Amino acid sequence: MSAARPGLERQSTAEEAEHDYFAMNDPPRSLQTHSAQAKAFIGHHASRDRRVVLVTSGGTTVPLENQTVRFIDNFSAGTRGATSAEYFLKAGYAVIFLHRQYSLLPYSRHYSHSTNCFLDFLREGSHGSVVAHEEYREEMLSVLRKYNWAKENNMLLLLPFTTITDYLWNLREIAQLMRPLGSKSLFYLAAAVSDFFVPKDRMVEHKIQSSDAAERNIRKAKDSGRETGLEPSVTSVQSKRLVVDLDPVPKFLKRLVDGWAPEGMIVSFKLETDPSILASKAHYSLDRYSHHLVIGNLLSTRKWEVVFVTPGSPDRWIRVPKHRRTKSLSGSEDQVGLAALKSGNAEATEGC
Ligand code: PAZ
């Protein structure tokens, strides 16, 4: 018997990891509804020969308890995803916007930032009406028209998620539904996806306590864990310290590229805080998953510069010059997102 080729071994391992993950972690209650909505949306645009992009946006939570009071979150306000979605719509794509619930949305993002309450843009008009302040009217009208156009033409489907598990179930479902679109499908993965999670079978049911009762509860949970041979993820609350034991989230980008959407174009993002590792991490991701493009960004400069890493080309930095770093009404503009999408655009400068 010959030994399995290393590539095939990796493939079956990724498939097994997928199988185990979805077998162990329940789908969100909304999955069926989302699936039906996505199916109808994709069918509608496929019959018009239109390109469809799945934009993912926002952070994924990692609940610590089944009845969740506490959770770990990943950084993302949804600015990149929501802004990019607007530009995809402008470019003629139909957009499925898979986003963290309550994160920024295309169009409404201009008025939803907490430092720019939408009410500040409005005033009372005559006869009890509400009108926009004169100075904001032109921009508001322009945003409103684009929003209405997207709605009236069924160009934008908004699907929310909360947890990492919700996200992965939705991603797999939508990717598989998009498969018939072939090269007309694009995946733009801007969501901030947790690398760690608490598997369902090791999650404690109730709110983790910080007092003596906690020790008793943890002991109880451990006892029931012993019956199943599993240790709960909250391994101890000792002297009021909480120690949490997280599992790695399987690397689903591999499955997306090889199994769920083999003909789609796949763009992923890589967020780092240490500038010295950004490019190498982006290259590592590209080598590992063999997709089309990794866009690297640093937490501190993400709104002004990104690096494009593609197979067979030198790294390409896209930077918004200092004097162009203006704020939109909402103050949440993602200018480099726009520049990146309009690649080669005069607003962006490129350099090392
Ligand atoms: O949503 P936002 O504009 O606040 O942030 C966008 C981002 C930094 C989360 C995104 O550009 C990104 O890098 N996403 C991938 C994160 C990751 O490495 O998992």
Residues whose N, C-alpha, C, O or C-beta is under 5 A from the ligand:
A	BS01	PAZ	F75 S76 A77 G78 T79 R80 L189 A190 A191 A192 V193 F269 K270 L271 R302
